Amino acid sequence: MKALRVLVFWAMTAVVMVLVGCGGGGDSPLPPPQVTQGPSAVSVEVGNPATFSVTASGGEQMTYQWLRNGAEIAAATQASYTLAAPTLQDSGFGFSVRINSSTGTTTSAVAMLSVTAPPITIANQPQSVTSYSGVAVTLSVTASTSRGTLSYQTD
């Protein structure tokens, strides 16, 4: 009888050790979402798309909400966000994403947007002209950018 009690004791101890080792045998809670990559800073020329992306783990059924300088961006609810045609006024804004799941919420680091003007190419420089006082002079230059023609004025 004593041997049977010792055997039962060891069997119960083994079951308890297995349950403790695997997290108790019940449903273990999932961790809250964590950002595993991005978003990263983006630099584009005026009018070219700027895309921010994030990769997250943990949690289940994660949802995303992108923020611009801390304010929610309407309909920006995917793992990536694209600003279709940024202007120079968009430069310096910070973009981040808030990730929600049933196990918690996390917000990514801020990624900065830099928007630059396209470089100007001068194809034909104005030529030097000698003139007398009161005589009209015409100077011309040809310039362009990757975004189209330029307009300019002299006084």
Secondary structure, 3 states (H helix, E strand, C coil): CHHHHHHHHHHHHHHHHHHHHCCCCCCCCCCCCEEEECCCCEEEECCCCEEEECEEECCCCCEEEEEECCEECCCCCCCEEEECCCCHHHCCCEEEEEEEECCEEEECCCEEEEEECCCCEEEECCCCCCCCCCCCCCCCCEEEECCEECCCCCC
